[in-house]
């Protein structure tokens, strides 16, 4: 059994010594206005005006206001989810509005001017190399000289790529604080676009003359689509981060947009110079050098100049990082709308918590000291059985809050009878109502299935936990990759093949230019392609790719990584969830065929298939524990995260009827309960049998419950003060005698208390009339149940029919008649034991209802109210309430408890049927005076 982790003083979830939460303090200051608004609610104001004199209303309002505000911490706990949403919305808006046009010195920023100059310089080789290649093609050099110049250019291109890689790495340090990756892709991407545009510009006239306008257009459109596909693939490889890449290792998108705009301006300037649109009286080679220099200046200076406020007005700028730009303003407006909606959500949630508190304290302040007349009431608060906004902090809630606030992990069971509010309590824990105001945690609430497979159920919990972590991270991560990059990610595996194809075509054109001299017409270019070199290069490329990609390794398990931030945790949760939901099958291989001269060809192929086997149950539990440790390690650094940080709540375990099946379930998932992960808590609803087993620990009898749970928390039945608080938060103006009546008939169960309150408040009337109506409804139900039991079981028909006829004859809501029925049992002690047990339960219930009718009849006065409310022991209303609980334990014990209550109230008692002597008829059907009702 795991030891219960104690929450240390330094844990993030501990509020002791923590700085005050400014947001929580601000929201607490808003509560007085909400209380005033609740007091002005029509239903509250009408009841206040009806029951309080005008001169006293101001004092009553002040009293209620003060009483509600004393519980402000509890009200704020009810709004913890909305506080978390408001905090995130405000933080996003504040971060956006704090962005300035000029970043602080030496602080990494996407608006760093030197970084923009470095990116422009890295992009320049991609623009100048195609231009230089075309310029050299126009010279009258010999074929050999042209070839060696191209070889020298290729070597220089290699150095240029290395230079661009270093420049981009340095620029990334200035933008994000980390060296950027894929620097060589910047000039390559630019070269693809520049080459296509340059070839189109120079060869369009000759291609139109050779093929005609229609076919020339078709050819160049297809070529443009192919070039665009290659360009987008190169952009994806260069600018988009890979799946497992550390954040901040790529140039920010706004910088890419500014540098691309500068490159377009540089290309236009070079085109104007080279096409002599701007006439210059210089030789061609001087114009070429000038064009190359202009492109360098524009690329290096264009980015920094675009950041100058005076160059482009803010309202015309499309920079989302620049204050006052259209995109910046649109983002700010969207964030303001989000923050406003979060404010309204919190206000709505706070009002749902304030209104029941106002109702309850107003009931305490203005309820008359005694009234046996039920007025017409607003019953809207009784509409939902488990209304989350009507939850009252009873004594059990307070005890559980104290228990969970002092620990950081473990396994806790919650036990109690059905209808005691276990599910309501667990749902309240999920909503954060047991945390300090402003705190948050990750909670998975799941119902235990009646039929289950342990492995599948644990996998389901694992998947639910991953989904909750994904939702938690999504709410806190501000930036999201653009959707188009996610779609283009599918093209990444094809990047090497596309690069090889492009290289073949480029070498073919360069070879043709080097061997055949300068050419202007399209037909000459096609006839002079340097195909031998293309074929050789193709073969080398295929062999190289085959050697590099012969066998791709199988994907590594996601949990081998240990992310330290929320984006990494989100990716880990997504990968883990995919691994749970899908059986992984990885196939890798290669194949290639190279055509040589004279029709000869050669080819190679190979493949390998890796299928991931289903994980065993111990592996699943181990991976689950590692995922929980990683999650807690990431989220515990956040300032508003409580301890425990991750909680799994299992409900409905107590609904498994067989104790053996419940123990089997606990035994099979005990490995999860024993996960020794600080910051992780298991909260499980268990049956009272489990509680009894746990309480017997230390004795020779041991079972699964004893060893699985660190402790089991008992959820007791409601006592009269708690029942009054529950009804006081739902119904305004319910007199105290009717609260006591509801409590005595409900058996201390919150669910049954709401049902009885619905019946009690259905019609106004006197206490005696209301009690008669409610008891009559109860009798009808019990009579129908008796008929069903007798029809289903094989009892003696004569005796069973006598019992049914006896109950039917006395099932009227009059105390003397009901007590007479209890005093004259029709089944003798020698009859069938099962039938005698049914008689004991049925007549005992009539005995109990007769006592309720006698107590809450016309003679009920202030003295009776004080006796049942303030007494301890057998005379209290809690004793009469416990009778309904005891029927499920022992019917004879329930009967004797009714007798004990009656004796404490000075009422004559009736002996149980097994006492051996039937009580003779009396004026009211009671036992003869002086006889001992407990005589055996």
DABEL-V320584 format. One record per backbone hydrogen bond with DSSP energy under -0.5 kcal/mol. CO is the residue of the C=O (numbers start at 1). NH is the residue of the N-H. E is the energy in kcal/mol with one decimal. If there is no record, write none. Layout:
CO|NH|E, CO|NH|E
This chain:
5|408|-3.8, 5|409|-0.9, 6|8|-0.6, 8|11|-1.3, 11|14|-1.5, 13|15|-0.5, 15|18|-1.6, 20|22|-0.7, 21|25|-2.3, 22|26|-2.3, 23|27|-2.6, 24|28|-2.4, 25|29|-1.7, 26|30|-0.7, 27|30|-0.6, 27|31|-0.7, 28|31|-0.9, 30|33|-0.6, 30|34|-1.4, 31|35|-2.5, 32|36|-2.3, 33|37|-2.0, 34|38|-2.3, 35|39|-2.4, 36|40|-1.3, 38|41|-1.3, 41|45|-3.3, 42|46|-2.5, 43|47|-1.7, 44|48|-2.4, 45|49|-2.5, 46|50|-1.8, 47|51|-1.8, 48|52|-1.7, 53|56|-1.2, 53|57|-0.8, 54|57|-0.7, 54|58|-0.5, 56|60|-2.1, 57|61|-2.8, 58|62|-2.3, 59|63|-2.3, 60|64|-2.8, 61|65|-2.8, 62|66|-2.3, 63|67|-2.4, 64|68|-2.6, 65|69|-2.2, 66|70|-1.4, 67|71|-0.6, 68|71|-1.2, 69|72|-1.6, 71|75|-1.8, 72|76|-2.5, 73|77|-1.9, 74|78|-1.4, 75|79|-0.6, 76|79|-1.0, 77|80|-1.5, 79|83|-2.5, 80|84|-2.3, 81|85|-1.9, 82|86|-2.4, 83|87|-2.6, 84|88|-2.2, 85|89|-2.2, 86|90|-2.5, 87|91|-2.4, 88|92|-2.3, 89|93|-2.0, 90|94|-2.8, 91|95|-2.6, 92|96|-1.9, 93|97|-2.4, 94|98|-1.5, 96|99|-1.1, 101|103|-0.5, 104|107|-1.5, 106|108|-0.5, 109|112|-1.3, 112|116|-1.4, 113|117|-2.0, 114|118|-2.2, 115|119|-2.1, 116|120|-2.1, 117|121|-2.2, 118|122|-2.1, 119|123|-1.7, 120|124|-1.2, 121|125|-0.6, 123|126|-0.8, 123|127|-0.6, 124|127|-1.3, 124|128|-2.5, 125|129|-2.3, 127|131|-1.0, 128|132|-3.0, 129|133|-2.5, 130|134|-2.2, 131|135|-2.6, 132|136|-2.7, 133|137|-1.6, 134|138|-0.7, 135|138|-0.9, 136|139|-1.2, 142|146|-2.7, 143|147|-2.2, 144|148|-2.2, 145|149|-2.1, 146|150|-2.2, 147|151|-2.2, 148|152|-2.5, 149|153|-2.4, 150|154|-2.2, 151|155|-2.1, 152|156|-2.7, 153|157|-2.4, 154|158|-1.8, 155|159|-1.9, 156|160|-2.4, 157|161|-2.3, 158|162|-1.9, 159|163|-2.5, 160|164|-2.8, 161|165|-2.2, 162|166|-1.9, 163|167|-2.3, 164|168|-2.6, 165|169|-1.9, 166|170|-2.3, 167|171|-2.5, 168|172|-2.7, 168|180|-0.6, 169|173|-1.5, 169|180|-0.6, 170|174|-1.4, 171|175|-1.7, 172|176|-3.1, 172|177|-0.9, 172|178|-0.9, 173|177|-0.7, 174|109|-2.0, 182|185|-0.7, 183|186|-1.2, 183|187|-0.5, 184|188|-1.2, 185|189|-2.7, 186|190|-1.9, 187|191|-2.5, 188|192|-1.9, 189|193|-1.6, 190|194|-2.6, 191|195|-2.8, 192|196|-1.9, 193|197|-2.2, 194|198|-2.6, 195|199|-2.8, 196|200|-2.5, 197|201|-2.2, 198|202|-2.3, 199|203|-2.6, 200|204|-1.5, 203|207|-2.5, 204|208|-2.2, 205|209|-1.9, 206|210|-2.1, 207|211|-2.4, 208|212|-1.5, 212|216|-2.2, 213|217|-2.1, 214|218|-2.3, 215|219|-2.6, 216|220|-2.4, 217|221|-2.4, 218|222|-2.4, 219|223|-2.5, 220|224|-2.4, 221|225|-2.5, 222|226|-2.4, 223|227|-2.7, 224|228|-2.9, 225|229|-2.4, 226|230|-2.4, 227|231|-2.7, 228|232|-2.7, 229|233|-2.1, 230|234|-2.4, 231|235|-2.5, 232|236|-2.4, 233|237|-2.3, 234|238|-1.7, 235|239|-3.2, 235|240|-0.6, 236|240|-1.4, 242|245|-1.1, 246|249|-0.9, 249|181|-3.2, 252|255|-0.8, 252|256|-1.8, 253|257|-2.4, 254|258|-2.1, 255|259|-2.6, 256|260|-2.4, 257|261|-2.0, 258|262|-2.2, 259|263|-2.3, 260|264|-2.2, 261|265|-2.1, 262|266|-2.3, 263|267|-2.4, 264|268|-2.2, 265|269|-2.4, 266|270|-2.4, 267|271|-2.3, 268|272|-2.2, 269|273|-1.8, 270|274|-2.9, 271|275|-2.1, 272|277|-1.4, 272|278|-1.6, 273|276|-1.0, 277|279|-0.8, 280|282|-1.8, 283|287|-1.8, 284|288|-2.6, 285|289|-2.1, 286|290|-2.4, 287|291|-2.5, 288|292|-2.3, 289|293|-2.5, 290|294|-2.7, 291|295|-2.1, 292|296|-1.7, 293|297|-2.4, 294|298|-2.8, 295|299|-2.2, 296|300|-2.5, 297|301|-2.7, 298|302|-2.2, 299|303|-0.7, 300|304|-0.5, 301|305|-2.3, 302|306|-2.0, 303|307|-0.7, 304|307|-0.9, 305|308|-1.5, 308|311|-0.9, 308|312|-1.3, 313|316|-1.2, 313|317|-0.9, 314|317|-0.7, 317|326|-1.5, 318|320|-0.7, 319|322|-1.2, 321|323|-0.5, 322|325|-1.9, 325|329|-2.9, 326|330|-2.5, 327|331|-2.5, 328|332|-2.4, 329|333|-2.7, 330|334|-2.2, 331|335|-2.4, 332|336|-2.3, 333|337|-2.2, 334|338|-2.2, 335|339|-2.5, 336|340|-2.6, 337|341|-2.4, 338|342|-2.3, 339|343|-2.2, 340|344|-2.2, 341|345|-2.5, 342|346|-2.3, 343|347|-2.5, 344|348|-2.5, 345|349|-2.4, 346|350|-3.0, 347|351|-2.4, 348|352|-1.9, 349|353|-1.1, 350|354|-2.6, 351|355|-2.5, 352|356|-0.6, 353|357|-1.1, 354|358|-2.8, 355|359|-2.5, 356|360|-2.6, 357|361|-2.4, 358|362|-2.4, 359|363|-2.1, 360|364|-1.9, 361|365|-1.7, 362|366|-2.5, 363|367|-1.8, 372|767|-2.1, 373|375|-0.6, 374|765|-1.4, 377|379|-0.8, 379|382|-1.6, 380|383|-1.7, 384|387|-0.8, 386|388|-0.5, 387|390|-1.6, 388|391|-0.9, 392|394|-1.5, 394|398|-2.0, 395|399|-2.1, 396|400|-2.3, 397|401|-2.3, 398|402|-2.1, 399|403|-2.0, 400|404|-2.7, 401|405|-1.7, 402|406|-0.5, 403|406|-0.9, 404|407|-0.9, 406|7|-1.2, 408|679|-2.4, 409|5|-1.1, 410|682|-2.5, 411|710|-2.6, 411|711|-1.1, 412|684|-2.4, 413|415|-0.5, 413|713|-4.0, 414|686|-2.5, 415|715|-3.6, 417|420|-1.9, 419|751|-1.6, 421|425|-2.3, 422|426|-2.6, 423|427|-2.5, 424|428|-2.1, 425|429|-1.9, 426|430|-2.2, 427|431|-1.9, 428|433|-2.3, 429|432|-1.3, 431|81|-0.6, 432|435|-1.2, 436|439|-2.0, 440|642|-2.7, 441|443|-0.6, 442|647|-2.8, 443|445|-0.5, 444|446|-0.5, 444|649|-3.6, 446|651|-2.6, 453|457|-2.9, 454|458|-2.4, 455|459|-2.3, 456|460|-2.2, 457|461|-2.3, 458|462|-2.5, 459|463|-2.7, 460|464|-2.6, 461|465|-2.5, 462|466|-2.2, 463|467|-2.4, 464|468|-2.3, 465|469|-2.3, 466|470|-2.4, 467|471|-2.2, 468|472|-2.4, 469|473|-2.6, 470|474|-2.6, 471|475|-1.6, 472|476|-0.6, 473|476|-1.0, 473|477|-1.9, 476|478|-0.5, 482|485|-0.6, 482|486|-1.0, 483|487|-1.8, 484|488|-2.3, 485|489|-1.0, 487|490|-1.3, 488|491|-2.1, 489|492|-1.2, 491|494|-1.3, 492|495|-1.8, 494|498|-2.3, 495|499|-2.5, 496|500|-2.1, 497|501|-2.3, 498|502|-2.5, 499|503|-2.3, 500|504|-2.3, 501|505|-2.2, 502|506|-2.5, 503|507|-2.5, 504|508|-2.3, 505|509|-2.3, 506|510|-2.8, 507|511|-3.0, 508|512|-2.3, 508|530|-1.0, 509|513|-2.4, 510|514|-2.6, 511|515|-2.3, 512|516|-2.3, 513|517|-1.1, 521|525|-1.4, 522|526|-2.0, 523|527|-2.1, 524|528|-1.3, 526|529|-0.8, 529|531|-1.9, 530|534|-1.6, 531|535|-2.7, 532|536|-2.3, 533|537|-2.8, 534|538|-2.5, 535|539|-2.3, 536|540|-2.4, 537|541|-2.4, 538|542|-2.5, 539|543|-2.3, 540|544|-2.2, 541|545|-2.9, 542|546|-2.6, 543|547|-2.1, 544|548|-2.4, 545|549|-2.5, 547|550|-0.5, 557|560|-1.5, 558|561|-1.5, 565|569|-2.2, 566|570|-2.9, 567|571|-2.2, 568|572|-2.3, 569|573|-2.6, 570|574|-2.3, 571|575|-2.5, 572|576|-2.6, 573|577|-2.4, 574|578|-2.3, 575|579|-2.4, 576|580|-1.6, 577|581|-2.3, 578|582|-2.0, 582|584|-0.6, 584|612|-2.4, 585|587|-0.5, 586|610|-4.0, 588|608|-3.3, 590|606|-2.8, 592|604|-2.2, 593|595|-0.5, 594|602|-2.1, 596|599|-0.7, 597|600|-1.6, 600|596|-3.7, 602|594|-3.1, 604|592|-2.9, 606|590|-2.6, 608|588|-3.2, 610|586|-3.6, 616|620|-2.3, 617|621|-2.3, 618|622|-2.4, 619|623|-2.8, 620|624|-2.6, 621|625|-2.4, 622|626|-2.3, 623|627|-2.5, 624|628|-2.4, 625|629|-2.3, 626|630|-2.4, 627|631|-2.7, 628|632|-2.8, 629|633|-2.3, 630|634|-1.8, 631|635|-2.8, 632|636|-2.1, 634|637|-1.0, 635|638|-1.7, 638|641|-1.2, 640|440|-1.6, 645|442|-2.9, 646|681|-2.1, 647|444|-2.4, 647|649|-0.5, 648|650|-0.5, 648|683|-2.6, 649|446|-2.8, 649|651|-0.6, 650|685|-2.5, 651|448|-3.0, 652|655|-1.2, 653|656|-1.4, 655|657|-0.7, 658|662|-2.0, 659|663|-2.3, 660|664|-2.3, 661|665|-2.3, 662|666|-2.2, 663|667|-2.6, 664|668|-2.2, 665|669|-1.9, 667|670|-0.5, 669|672|-1.5, 669|673|-1.2, 670|674|-1.9, 672|675|-1.6, 675|677|-1.8, 676|678|-0.5, 677|680|-1.8, 679|645|-1.1, 679|646|-2.1, 680|410|-1.8, 681|648|-2.3, 681|683|-0.5, 682|412|-3.0, 683|650|-2.6, 684|414|-3.3, 684|686|-0.5, 686|416|-0.7, 687|691|-1.5, 688|692|-2.5, 689|693|-2.4, 690|694|-2.5, 691|695|-2.5, 692|696|-1.0, 694|697|-1.7, 696|699|-1.9, 700|702|-0.6, 703|707|-1.3, 704|708|-1.5, 705|709|-1.5, 711|413|-2.4, 713|415|-3.1, 713|715|-0.5, 714|716|-0.8, 719|723|-2.7, 720|724|-2.5, 721|725|-1.9, 722|726|-2.4, 723|727|-2.4, 724|728|-2.4, 725|729|-1.4, 727|730|-1.0, 727|731|-2.8, 730|381|-0.6, 731|733|-0.6, 731|734|-0.5, 733|735|-0.6, 735|738|-0.6, 735|739|-1.4, 736|740|-2.3, 737|741|-2.0, 738|742|-2.4, 739|743|-2.2, 740|744|-2.5, 741|745|-1.8, 742|746|-1.4, 743|747|-0.9, 743|748|-0.7, 746|749|-0.9, 748|718|-3.1, 748|750|-0.5, 749|753|-2.4, 750|754|-1.8, 751|755|-1.6, 752|756|-2.7, 753|757|-2.3, 754|758|-2.0, 755|759|-1.6, 756|760|-2.7, 757|761|-2.4, 759|762|-0.9, 760|763|-0.5, 765|374|-3.6, 766|770|-2.6, 767|771|-2.6, 768|772|-2.4, 769|773|-2.3, 770|774|-2.4, 771|775|-2.6, 772|776|-2.2, 773|777|-1.7, 774|778|-2.0, 775|779|-2.6, 776|780|-1.9, 777|781|-1.6, 778|782|-2.2, 779|783|-2.5, 780|784|-2.0, 781|785|-2.0, 782|786|-2.2, 783|787|-2.1, 784|788|-1.7, 785|789|-2.1, 786|790|-2.5, 787|791|-2.1, 788|792|-1.7, 789|793|-2.1, 793|795|-1.5, 796|800|-2.9, 797|801|-2.4, 798|802|-1.8, 799|803|-2.1, 800|804|-2.4, 801|805|-2.7, 802|806|-2.4, 803|807|-2.3, 804|808|-2.8, 805|809|-2.2, 806|810|-1.1, 807|811|-1.0, 810|812|-2.2, 812|814|-2.4, 814|818|-2.3, 815|819|-2.6, 816|820|-2.2, 817|821|-2.1, 818|822|-1.8, 819|823|-1.9, 820|824|-1.2, 823|919|-0.9, 828|831|-1.8, 832|836|-2.3, 833|837|-2.0, 834|838|-2.0, 835|839|-2.5, 836|840|-2.5, 837|841|-2.2, 838|842|-2.6, 839|843|-3.0, 840|844|-1.7, 841|845|-1.6, 842|846|-2.0, 843|847|-2.6, 844|848|-2.0, 845|849|-2.7, 846|850|-2.8, 847|851|-1.7, 848|852|-2.1, 849|853|-2.6, 850|854|-2.2, 851|855|-2.5, 852|856|-2.7, 854|857|-0.7, 857|860|-1.6, 861|865|-2.1, 862|866|-2.5, 863|867|-2.4, 864|868|-2.4, 865|869|-2.2, 866|870|-2.6, 867|871|-1.4, 868|877|-2.7, 872|875|-0.5, 873|876|-1.4, 876|879|-0.9, 876|880|-1.2, 877|881|-2.4, 878|882|-1.8, 879|883|-0.5, 880|883|-0.9, 881|884|-0.9, 881|885|-0.6, 882|886|-2.0, 883|887|-1.4, 885|888|-0.8, 886|889|-1.3, 886|890|-3.1, 890|894|-2.0, 891|895|-2.2, 892|896|-2.6, 893|897|-1.9, 894|898|-1.9, 895|899|-2.2, 896|900|-2.3, 897|901|-2.2, 898|902|-2.5, 899|903|-2.6, 900|904|-2.1, 901|905|-1.4, 902|907|-3.5, 903|906|-1.2, 909|927|-0.5, 912|915|-2.1, 913|916|-1.0, 928|931|-2.0, 931|933|-0.8, 932|935|-2.0
